[in-house]
C-alpha cells in the first residue's frame, strides 16, 4: 500500500487536527496516554463519557459504523488517521475499546433489528459502557470449555456460573456473555450468546487487585440471573459462531494499527540517561538493544499495515493480528524493563512525584503480564501462527465430537 496520505486523506487529517486542537490539549511527547485499567476512577469514567459524547455530537464517533447506528459511514483509513492524531492529545482513556471495537460490530452482524435499534446507537454515544464476559477459571484459554450455564425458563434464561479477567466489568452497564445451553452437544456446539444487564440481580463483579496496584480486571459471578430471550444474540447453539465474530474484531482491533509506538520515548530516555558519566547512547550495549527494539517495532508496524491493506481491499484479515500480539506484547514488557535499567535506582520507584517520566515505564512493566494474557495468551497465539501460517499439524484434540458432559474435568484415577 502507499503510506502517503492521498489528497482526500490529507484534507481529512487536517480537519481532525483542527478539531482536536480546538477541543483538547496536546500531550507531552515523552509521556504515555493513560492505559485502560491503570487509573480507573469515577472522575475518569465521567471524563471519558463526556469526551465520547462530545465526539458523537460533533460527528467524530465510531467513524466506520453506518450512519444509522450513530457512526459516520467512513472507511478504515479515516479511522486509522483519527487514532493517530487523537493519540497526540491528552484525552481520557478509551473505555469503549471493547464495545466499539468488538461488541458493536457483533450486534450489527448477528443482532435482530430491535437489538440494533436499542443498543448500538447508545453504544456509539458512549453513555453506556460494555464489557466482554468470555474467559472462565476452569477453561483457561479454551473458550469452548466454558461451564457457565443458561437454562430456559419460559421467556427467560437463568444464568449461573463465573467469568474472570473481565476488563471494566465493575463499572460497565452491559455485557456480552457466552454460556452453555446444551451439555449433551460437543463443546463448540452447545453454546449460546447473550446480552446481559450488568445491574441485574445476581450479577456480582469483584475487581482483581493487580501487582501494579490497579484493579481493572474482574471476576464476575452469576447467581440465578434472569435474562430475557429477547437478549439472545443469534440462534440457540450458535454461540461459538457469534463469539468468533467478536474475537475476529478483537484481533483486528489489536493488530491492525501497527505496534511498537513506544520506541521513540525509549530512545529519548536513552539520550537523557547517563552511564559511567557519559550519555547512555555512547554505550555499545545500549545502542545494540535499541537497534533490536527498532527493528522489531518496524516489523510490527508493517505487519499491522498488511492487516490494514487486507481490510481496505475488503478481504478478511489473516493471522497478522496474532503475529502483532504475540511479538508486540512481550516486546513492550522488554522495553519497559530496559527503560527501568536506564533509569538506574529511580527505575524501582512508582511514585509519580519522584519517579522519572511520570512512572510510565514502571506502570507499563507491571501491567505488561496482563497484556500478554488479554486478547489471547502467548501460547494460543503461537498455536494460531504455527497452524495457520506455517501449516504445522493441529494439536491433538481427544475431546472432539464428544458430548461436553462426558469430557473429564480433573485428574483421572487408574
Buried (B, 14 or more C-beta within 10 A) or exposed (E): EEEEBEEEBEEBBEEBBEBBEEBBEEBEEBEBBBBBBBBBEEEBBEBBBEBBBBBBEEEBBBBBBEEEBBBBEBBBBBBBBBBBBBEBBEBBBBBBBBBBBBBBBBBBBBBEEEBBEBBBBBBBBBEBBBBBBBBBEBBEBEBBBBBBBBEEEEEBBBBBBBBBBBBBBBBBBBBBBBBBBBBEBBBBBBBBBBBBBBEEEEBBBBBBEBEBEBBBBBBBBBEEBBBEEEBBBBEBBBBBBBBEBBBBBBBBBBBBBBBBBBBEBBBEBBEBBEBEEEEBBEBEEBEEBBEEBBEBBBBBBEBBBBBBBBBBEEEEBBBBBBBBBBBBBBBBBBBBBBBBBBBEEBBEBBEEEEBBBBBBBBBBBBBBBBBBBBBBBBEBBBBBBBBEEEEEEEEEEEBEEBBBEEEEEEEEEE
